Amino acid sequence: MISVLILTKNEEQDLPGCLQSVDWCDDVHVFDSYSTDATVKIATEAGANITQRVFDNWSAHQNWGLQNITFKYPWILYIDADERVSEGLRDALLSFDPTKINAVACEIQRRDFAWNGTWLKHAQISPFYLRFFRPSKMRYERLVNPVSIPDGPVAKIDGYLDHYPFSKGFRYWVQRHLGYADMEAAMRMDDISKGVVFSWKKALFSKDFSEKRYHQKGLFYKMPGRPIFKWFYMIIWRRAFLDGKAGITYASLQSIYEYFIVLKTKEQLHKIKKGKKRV
């Protein structure tokens, strides 16, 4: 068997469906950031184990959870409250035999769904995530949109993890991504202050998925006109238009998110310059 880890903060709307999708597991852990709604009550009534910690940033929070929560089994499935384990993934997990693979983590294909139920098959930028792993062999880096760093080989497992990012509506999505933009800008400023150099070679040819993503993100954030580039990349290169109006709208929202990061970074640079002038 395996354990399940669910991260929550005020998830009374989405948590019941998430818990129902993992009701086959006898070791479910809800890692809560001191919710003020009925999240903990729902989790407790479902028989889940509750651990609470004040959220600081994504990588620190996730790393703390993996290091401090006592799981019953050596492999865990990590999901968010707005995600659901499909029947295919459930079957693959229940039949999983770690002795038959030489790996410490497995990639799972995630399906992102739009507000109208459309699978964003083409618009979705990263369909594979390291969400099934041995907790002692996994760590995370970056304040937001963290990069998974496995300490060992990676395999794949069948089935889909279904994601509903618009379950709480557009307003929530935008507000959440404004918060993400703050953290992305903070990381960009940190890279600038440290003089971090990102490699084109590693961004294009690295066989290590995590290393490749790290350098891709670093180079992408230095690119002028990034929001426009991302829109064309999603619409033309990834063919988001094949997902219909939902795909085009999603590509536009992702471009707006990139513009949030640009504005937040400029805001931080302006504050630094203003502070230097005062000195």
N, C-alpha and C positions, 0 to 999 in steps of 0.2 A: 504493500500500500504506500501511499504518499500523503504528505501534509499539504494544506492549502493556506496561503497567506493573503489577506485582503487588506489593503490600505484604505482608511476612511477618514473623512471630516465632514460631518453633517450630510450623511448619505441615506437618510431615512426613506427617500424616494426610490433610490436604485438598489440599495442593499438587499431587500427581500428577494428580488429576482436573481441577484448574484448568488446569494446563499442557496437558493433553490437549485441553481445549476451545478452546485457542488455538494448536494445533499447525499451523495454516494460516499463522501469522505468522512472518516470518524476523527479527524484531527484538523479542524478548521480554526485558524487564528485570525482575529480581527485586530489589526494594528491601528489604533484610533488616535487622532490628534485632538483629544478633548472636545468631542462634538457637543454642541449645545442643543441638539434636537433629539429625536428618539433612536438614533443610530445604535448606541450601546444597549438600549433596552431590546431592540430588535435582534441584535447579535446574541445577547444573553438568552433570550427566549428560544433562539434557534440552536442553543447548545454550543455556541462557539466560545473559544478561549479569548479573553480580552486583555490586550496590553495597551497602555496609553503613554504617550510621550508628546511633549510640545514640539510642533513642527518647526524646523529651522530652514532647511533646504532639502532638496530631493535626495541627493547622494548621501548626505550625512544621516538623514532619516532612514533611508533604506539600509545603509550599512549598519546602523545601530540595531535595527530590527533583526537582521540576519545574525548578528553577533550575540544578541541578548535574549531572543525568544527561544524557548526550549521546544523544539519540534519532536514529535513522536517518531517520525520516519526520516531516513537520510536524504530523501529527495523531496523538494517542495515545488508546488505550482504557485507562482506569484501573480495575482490579478488585482485589478481595480474594481470598485463597486459598480462602475458603468460597463463592465465587461461580463460576458456570459460564456460558459464552457459549452460548446456544441456537443451533440450526441456523438459525433465522430471523434472529437478530441477526448471525450469521456471514455469511450471504448478503448482508445489508444493508450490512455493513461492507466486504465484498469488492467490492461494486458502488458504493461511495460515491465521488462525484465532487465535491470541494470547490468546483469552479468553477461548479457549478450552484446553490449556496446562498450567501446573504449572511449568514454566521454564523461565530462563532469557537468555538462549542460546540454540542453536540446533547444533548438529553434522551433518556434511555433508560428504558423502563419495566422496573422490577425486580419479579420475582415472589419473595416470601418464602415458604418452605416450612416447615411444622411438622415436628416430630420423626417424625411418622407419615406424612410425604409429602403432607399436605394443603396445597394452595395457600391461603395466608391472603389470599385475594382481597379480602375486606371488612375484615378486622382490620388489614391493613397500612395504616399511616397515610400514609406518603409513597411512592407508587408510582413517581414519576419522579425521576431523578437525573442530574446533569450529569457523565457519566462518559466522554464522548467529546469531545475538545477539542484546541485548539492550546495546548501547554504554556506558551508565552510570553504567552498571553492569559488565564490562569487563576491565581487565588490563593484561599487559604482563610483563614477567620477562625473563632475559637472553639477552645478547648482540646480539646473532645470534641464528637462529632456536628457537625463543622465545616460551615460554610455556604460554598458555592461562589460565588465572585465572578468572573464572566466579564467581560472587558474588551471588550464588543461584543455584537452580536445573538446570539440563541439559536434553534436550530431543533430538530426532532425526527427521530429515526431509528427505523425499524421493528425489530421483534424484541424478545425478552425477554432480560434478564440474570437468571439464576436464582440465588437466594441461599438458603443452608442454614445459618441461624444456630444451629441445635441439633445440628450435625454432631458436636460433641464432648460432647453431653449437657447435662442441666439444670445440673449442678454448675458446669461451665465457664461457662455463660451467666450464672448468678447471680454468680459470682466476677468475671467481666468487667464486669458492670454495677455491681458495688460499686465497682470502680475508676473507671468512668465517673461514678458519683455523686460521688466525691471531686472530680473535675475540674469537674463541674457546680456543686458547692457553692462551689468556689474562684472560679468565674466570677461566681456570684451575689454573693459577698462583695466581689468587685472592683467590680461594678456599684453595690453599696450604698455603698462607700467613695468612688466617683467621682460619685455622685449621678446616674447615667445615667437619662435619661427616655425611655420607650418610647411610641410613638405608636399609638393605636387606629386612626387614619385610615390610616396606612401598613400596619398589621397586617391591615386589612380590604380596602383598596382599591388598594394599590400594584401597579403593573403589573410591577414588578421582582420576580421570584420570590424572589431572595436577600434583598432588603430586606424583603419581606413576611414571610418566614420568621424573619428576625432579630427583628423587632418582635413577632411572634406568640410566639416563645419567651420574650422578655423579659417580656411581659405575663403569659404563662401561669405563669411562675415566681413571680409576685407574688400569684397567685390563692389564696385560702384554700380548704382542702379539695381541693387539686389532685389527689391520687391517686384520690379517689372520683369527682371530675368526669371524669377521664380514662377511668375504667372505664365510666361511663355513656355517655360520648361514643363510645367504641369499640363498645360493645355495642348501643346504641340508634341513635345518629346514623349511624355507619358500618356498622351491621348485622353486626357480627362474629359474631353468633349464626348467621348463614347459613353460616359456615364450620364449624358443628358444635362438638363438644367442643374441638377444636383452637383455634377462634376464641375461645371463652370463656376457655380456659386462657391463651391468649396475651394477651388483654386484662387478665386478672388479673395476669400477670407484669409487664406494662407498668405497671400501677398500683402494684405493689410496688416497681418501679424508681423511680417518682416519689416513693414514700414514703422510699426510701433517700436521695434527694436532699434531701428535707425534713429528715430526721434529721441528715444530714451538715451541712446549713446551720445547723441549731440548735446542733449541736456546736461549729461554728466561732464562732458568735455567743456561746456560753457561754464559750469560751476567751478571747475578746476582753474580755467583761465582767469575767471573773475577773482578767485581766491589769490592767485599769484599777483594780480595787479594791486590788490589791497596790501600785500606784503611789500 
